[in-house]
């Protein structure tokens, strides 16, 4: 029985696509902020500062990954992407529920979630091959 523990080598294309996913997430967050501003008077719980912080974290992650270099970006990405996804879910929960006024952001959350899922799928993960 042969066991190989290895980590696929990330390619520069993987990083480029990940950065594009993060840029998509940031742009979508801007659109959600716009939708929230439009309904702010009827929905005071929609605080844009949470979206701004989330967007700042996504931008900082992109900058950190780009600065990490071709070989070192993948290990740095997974935990921070998971944190972004968790915070996104927590903020989104504020916008849904019975009796709440529509914030106009419904489809945007799906776009944001899809971008973060794509980003999370990009960094290589450790593999074990037994044979």
ROKE-169429 format. One record per residue (C-alpha): residue number from 1; residue in three letters; x, y, z. Coordinates in Angstrom, 3 decimals. Layout:
+-----+------+----------+----------+----------+
!  nr ! rest !     east !    north !       up !
+-----+------+----------+----------+----------+
! NUM !  ala !        X !        Y !        Z !
...
+-----+------+----------+----------+----------+
This chain:
+-----+------+----------+----------+----------+
!  nr ! rest !     east !    north !       up !
+-----+------+----------+----------+----------+
!   1 !  unk !    0.000 !    0.000 !    0.000 !
!   2 !  unk !    1.405 !    3.326 !   -1.028 !
!   3 !  unk !    0.306 !    6.516 !    0.587 !
!   4 !  unk !    1.092 !    9.915 !   -0.829 !
!   5 !  unk !    0.385 !   13.031 !    1.131 !
!   6 !  unk !    0.721 !   16.104 !   -0.938 !
!   7 !  unk !   -0.608 !   19.474 !   -1.700 !
!   8 !  unk !   -1.366 !   20.388 !   -5.276 !
!   9 !  unk !    0.756 !   23.299 !   -6.353 !
!  10 !  unk !   -1.349 !   26.404 !   -6.785 !
!  11 !  unk !   -1.048 !   28.009 !  -10.157 !
!  12 !  unk !   -0.943 !   31.712 !  -10.829 !
!  13 !  unk !   -4.224 !   31.303 !  -12.744 !
!  14 !  unk !   -5.855 !   29.981 !   -9.554 !
!  15 !  unk !   -4.813 !   33.119 !   -7.709 !
!  16 !  unk !   -5.992 !   35.350 !  -10.552 !
!  17 !  unk !   -9.418 !   33.693 !  -10.533 !
!  18 !  unk !   -9.607 !   33.916 !   -6.749 !
!  19 !  unk !   -8.830 !   37.626 !   -6.902 !
!  20 !  unk !  -11.562 !   38.043 !   -9.521 !
!  21 !  unk !  -14.011 !   36.249 !   -7.214 !
!  22 !  unk !  -13.086 !   38.592 !   -4.368 !
!  23 !  unk !  -13.506 !   41.612 !   -6.662 !
!  24 !  unk !  -16.946 !   40.298 !   -7.636 !
!  25 !  unk !  -17.813 !   39.934 !   -3.946 !
!  26 !  unk !  -16.705 !   43.516 !   -3.251 !
!  27 !  unk !  -18.735 !   44.869 !   -6.157 !
!  28 !  unk !  -21.796 !   42.944 !   -5.039 !
!  29 !  unk !  -21.392 !   44.302 !   -1.520 !
!  30 !  unk !  -21.427 !   47.819 !   -3.003 !
!  31 !  unk !  -24.706 !   47.001 !   -4.742 !
!  32 !  unk !  -26.196 !   45.658 !   -1.500 !
!  33 !  unk !  -25.140 !   48.876 !    0.254 !
!  34 !  unk !  -26.992 !   50.854 !   -2.413 !
!  35 !  unk !  -30.133 !   48.753 !   -1.922 !
!  36 !  unk !  -29.900 !   49.214 !    1.842 !
!  37 !  unk !  -29.540 !   53.001 !    1.542 !
!  38 !  unk !  -32.760 !   53.106 !   -0.466 !
!  39 !  unk !  -34.781 !   51.466 !    2.328 !
!  40 !  unk !  -32.844 !   52.821 !    5.315 !
!  41 !  unk !  -35.730 !   54.869 !    6.708 !
!  42 !  unk !  -37.943 !   51.795 !    7.011 !
!  43 !  unk !  -35.189 !   49.358 !    7.991 !
!  44 !  unk !  -32.884 !   50.934 !   10.614 !
!  45 !  unk !  -31.402 !   47.504 !   11.441 !
!  46 !  unk !  -29.721 !   47.480 !    8.029 !
!  47 !  unk !  -26.455 !   49.042 !    9.084 !
!  48 !  unk !  -24.122 !   49.599 !    6.168 !
!  49 !  unk !  -21.101 !   49.677 !    8.475 !
!  50 !  unk !  -21.231 !   45.865 !    8.674 !
!  51 !  unk !  -21.150 !   45.656 !    4.883 !
!  52 !  unk !  -18.303 !   48.171 !    4.729 !
!  53 !  unk !  -16.244 !   46.088 !    7.176 !
!  54 !  unk !  -16.965 !   42.917 !    5.220 !
!  55 !  unk !  -15.911 !   44.628 !    2.009 !
!  56 !  unk !  -12.726 !   45.914 !    3.678 !
!  57 !  unk !  -11.894 !   42.382 !    4.862 !
!  58 !  unk !  -12.385 !   41.025 !    1.332 !
!  59 !  unk !  -10.184 !   43.756 !   -0.147 !
!  60 !  unk !   -7.503 !   43.212 !    2.484 !
!  61 !  unk !   -7.547 !   39.471 !    1.843 !
!  62 !  unk !   -7.097 !   40.101 !   -1.878 !
!  63 !  unk !   -4.172 !   42.445 !   -1.201 !
!  64 !  unk !   -2.564 !   39.982 !    1.224 !
!  65 !  unk !   -2.897 !   37.067 !   -1.189 !
!  66 !  unk !   -1.483 !   39.077 !   -4.052 !
!  67 !  unk !    1.458 !   40.149 !   -1.892 !
!  68 !  unk !    2.053 !   36.591 !   -0.616 !
!  69 !  unk !    3.359 !   35.474 !   -3.955 !
!  70 !  unk !    2.674 !   32.598 !   -6.256 !
!  71 !  unk !    3.660 !   29.823 !   -3.854 !
!  72 !  unk !    2.350 !   31.097 !   -0.518 !
!  73 !  unk !   -1.164 !   32.350 !   -1.179 !
!  74 !  unk !   -3.154 !   29.123 !   -0.952 !
!  75 !  unk !   -2.556 !   28.272 !    2.732 !
!  76 !  unk !   -3.477 !   31.822 !    3.724 !
!  77 !  unk !   -6.786 !   31.850 !    1.899 !
!  78 !  unk !   -8.955 !   29.055 !    3.300 !
!  79 !  unk !   -9.532 !   30.274 !    6.859 !
!  80 !  unk !  -10.093 !   33.861 !    5.870 !
!  81 !  unk !  -12.494 !   32.909 !    3.083 !
!  82 !  unk !  -14.462 !   30.795 !    5.553 !
!  83 !  unk !  -14.624 !   33.770 !    7.921 !
!  84 !  unk !  -15.896 !   36.002 !    5.090 !
!  85 !  unk !  -18.565 !   33.441 !    4.209 !
!  86 !  unk !  -19.677 !   33.132 !    7.848 !
!  87 !  unk !  -19.912 !   36.902 !    8.314 !
!  88 !  unk !  -21.822 !   37.175 !    5.031 !
!  89 !  unk !  -24.374 !   34.646 !    6.284 !
!  90 !  unk !  -24.733 !   36.506 !    9.593 !
!  91 !  unk !  -25.321 !   39.848 !    7.880 !
!  92 !  unk !  -27.724 !   38.338 !    5.350 !
!  93 !  unk !  -29.820 !   36.909 !    8.191 !
!  94 !  unk !  -30.695 !   40.484 !    9.185 !
!  95 !  unk !  -32.412 !   41.082 !    5.846 !
!  96 !  unk !  -34.742 !   38.090 !    5.809 !
!  97 !  unk !  -37.705 !   37.116 !    7.903 !
!  98 !  unk !  -41.458 !   37.390 !    8.121 !
!  99 !  unk !  -42.936 !   40.855 !    8.270 !
! 100 !  unk !  -39.794 !   42.593 !    7.075 !
! 101 !  unk !  -39.865 !   45.170 !    4.314 !
! 102 !  unk !  -38.102 !   43.982 !    1.172 !
! 103 !  unk !  -34.652 !   45.523 !    1.031 !
! 104 !  unk !  -34.204 !   44.926 !   -2.693 !
! 105 !  unk !  -31.090 !   42.863 !   -2.068 !
! 106 !  unk !  -32.407 !   39.317 !   -2.458 !
! 107 !  unk !  -30.715 !   38.388 !   -5.747 !
! 108 !  unk !  -27.546 !   40.171 !   -4.750 !
! 109 !  unk !  -26.977 !   37.843 !   -1.794 !
! 110 !  unk !  -27.050 !   34.867 !   -4.141 !
! 111 !  unk !  -24.406 !   36.545 !   -6.310 !
! 112 !  unk !  -22.255 !   37.282 !   -3.268 !
! 113 !  unk !  -22.607 !   33.761 !   -1.910 !
! 114 !  unk !  -21.734 !   32.272 !   -5.310 !
! 115 !  unk !  -18.590 !   34.418 !   -5.581 !
! 116 !  unk !  -17.443 !   33.359 !   -2.121 !
! 117 !  unk !  -18.154 !   29.697 !   -2.861 !
! 118 !  unk !  -16.099 !   29.909 !   -6.049 !
! 119 !  unk !  -13.314 !   31.580 !   -4.119 !
! 120 !  unk !  -13.386 !   28.891 !   -1.438 !
! 121 !  unk !  -13.186 !   26.189 !   -4.093 !
! 122 !  unk !  -10.049 !   27.657 !   -5.659 !
! 123 !  unk !   -7.298 !   27.200 !   -3.090 !
! 124 !  unk !   -5.834 !   23.714 !   -3.296 !
! 125 !  unk !   -6.513 !   21.489 !   -0.341 !
! 126 !  unk !   -4.313 !   18.666 !    0.975 !
! 127 !  unk !   -4.998 !   15.332 !   -0.689 !
! 128 !  unk !   -4.315 !   11.798 !    0.398 !
! 129 !  unk !   -3.985 !    9.108 !   -2.213 !
! 130 !  unk !   -3.953 !    5.483 !   -1.074 !
! 131 !  unk !   -3.338 !    2.617 !   -3.390 !
+-----+------+----------+----------+----------+
